[in-house]
Amino acid sequence: MERSRGWTGKGALLALLCVLGGARASSAAAPRGDAAHGKLLYQACTGCHSIDENDVGPKHRGVLGRRAGSVPDYRYSPALKDSGIVWDPDSLDRWLANPQGLVPGAKMYFSVPDPQSRADLIAYLTQLN
């Protein structure tokens, strides 16, 4: 009868280290946001957005937890209204990185390629809820 090889000894330790290393790499990929720096970066957004009033883009106060395309008195693209997205840090990060990639046909084309800048902007927006 052949003995089954299970995850024991060095093999189990190596597997555990790989899993933990992957988890650490994943959490390292999402930088911590600095809300004060995000407030400074937000000035670039004010060409289209405001905190409390709709403009070229919708107002941003209360964006976290809000369903995309749901601000009253703002005319959204059908693509964003029908996206089913609820804004949370992850969806905002993906949106800011590539709005057209996340929701093709959305009105927004401006992107924020730097992950730290996105994290800072999201930290700032979180404070506005």
Secondary structure per residue as TSV (DSSP state, phi and psi in degrees):
chain	resnum	aa	ss	phi	psi
A	1	M	-	360.0	130.1
A	2	E	-	-83.4	137.6
A	3	R	-	-81.6	131.7
A	4	S	-	-72.7	136.7
A	5	R	-	-95.0	113.5
A	6	G	-	-100.1	-176.8
A	7	W	S	-84.2	87.8
A	8	T	-	-128.5	162.6
A	9	G	H	59.7	-136.9
A	10	K	H	-63.9	-34.2
A	11	G	H	-64.2	-41.5
A	12	A	H	-67.2	-41.0
A	13	L	H	-63.9	-43.0
A	14	L	H	-62.6	-43.5
A	15	A	H	-62.3	-43.2
A	16	L	H	-63.1	-43.2
A	17	L	H	-62.8	-38.6
A	18	C	H	-63.9	-43.8
A	19	V	H	-63.8	-48.4
A	20	L	H	-64.9	-38.4
A	21	G	H	-63.7	-38.9
A	22	G	H	-66.7	-38.3
A	23	A	H	-66.0	-41.3
A	24	R	H	-65.0	-40.9
A	25	A	H	-64.0	-37.8
A	26	S	H	-64.4	-44.6
A	27	S	H	-70.9	-28.3
A	28	A	H	-71.6	-23.9
A	29	A	H	-70.7	-22.5
A	30	A	S	-103.1	99.4
A	31	P	-	-67.8	153.0
A	32	R	-	-74.9	138.5
A	33	G	-	-88.8	146.7
A	34	D	-	-111.1	104.6
A	35	A	H	-60.7	-36.5
A	36	A	H	-63.9	-42.4
A	37	H	H	-69.7	-35.9
A	38	G	H	-60.8	-36.3
A	39	K	H	-63.4	-40.1
A	40	L	H	-65.6	-44.6
A	41	L	H	-64.2	-31.3
A	42	Y	H	-60.4	-22.7
A	43	Q	G	-56.3	-31.8
A	44	A	G	-68.6	-21.6
A	45	C	G	-83.0	-19.4
A	46	T	G	-72.8	-5.6
A	47	G	G	-65.8	-25.8
A	48	C	T	-123.7	-27.3
A	49	H	-	-118.3	158.1
A	50	S	-	-134.3	160.4
A	51	I	S	-70.4	-45.3
A	52	D	S	-117.0	-0.4
A	53	E	S	-134.6	144.6
A	54	N	-	-71.8	143.3
A	55	D	S	-138.4	-135.2
A	56	V	S	-60.3	-38.3
A	57	G	S	-114.0	167.7
A	58	P	-	-72.4	159.1
A	59	K	-	-63.9	154.7
A	60	H	-	-106.2	-15.8
A	61	R	T	-60.3	129.2
A	62	G	T	81.6	15.3
A	63	V	-	-64.9	-36.6
A	64	L	T	-67.9	125.4
A	65	G	T	91.0	-6.1
A	66	R	-	-88.8	144.0
A	67	R	B	-73.8	133.4
A	68	A	T	-58.7	137.6
A	69	G	T	80.3	22.0
A	70	S	-	-117.0	3.1
A	71	V	-	-70.9	125.0
A	72	P	T	-60.8	150.2
A	73	D	T	63.9	22.8
A	74	Y	-	-123.8	136.1
A	75	R	-	-94.0	99.3
A	76	Y	-	-85.4	160.0
A	77	S	-	-68.9	147.8
A	78	P	H	-57.0	-34.6
A	79	A	H	-60.5	-45.4
A	80	L	H	-71.9	-40.9
A	81	K	H	-59.3	-36.2
A	82	D	T	-93.0	5.0
A	83	S	S	-70.9	-27.6
A	84	G	-	76.7	6.4
A	85	I	-	-74.4	138.3
A	86	V	B	-113.4	125.2
A	87	W	-	-70.3	119.4
A	88	D	-	-134.6	174.9
A	89	P	H	-55.2	-39.1
A	90	D	H	-67.6	-47.5
A	91	S	H	-68.1	-36.4
A	92	L	H	-64.6	-38.5
A	93	D	H	-62.4	-46.7
A	94	R	H	-64.6	-38.3
A	95	W	H	-63.0	-50.3
A	96	L	H	-66.3	-31.1
A	97	A	H	-69.8	-36.5
A	98	N	-	-165.7	81.6
A	99	P	H	-57.1	-42.5
A	100	Q	H	-71.2	-28.4
A	101	G	H	-70.9	-35.9
A	102	L	H	-78.0	-44.2
A	103	V	S	-135.2	86.6
A	104	P	T	-57.7	132.4
A	105	G	T	96.3	-3.2
A	106	A	-	-68.7	160.1
A	107	K	S	-74.6	-27.7
A	108	M	-	-81.4	129.6
A	109	Y	-	-116.5	-17.3
A	110	F	-	-68.3	134.3
A	111	S	-	-128.3	161.7
A	112	V	-	-120.8	97.8
A	113	P	-	-71.7	-24.6
A	114	D	-	-82.6	120.5
A	115	P	H	-59.0	-37.7
A	116	Q	H	-67.6	-40.1
A	117	S	H	-64.2	-39.7
A	118	R	H	-63.1	-44.1
A	119	A	H	-61.6	-39.6
A	120	D	H	-66.1	-44.1
A	121	L	H	-62.2	-42.2
A	122	I	H	-66.1	-38.9
A	123	A	H	-61.4	-40.8
A	124	Y	H	-64.7	-48.4
A	125	L	H	-61.6	-33.6
A	126	T	H	-61.0	-36.5
A	127	Q	H	-69.3	-17.6
A	128	L	T	-87.1	-0.7
A	129	N	-	-74.9	360.0
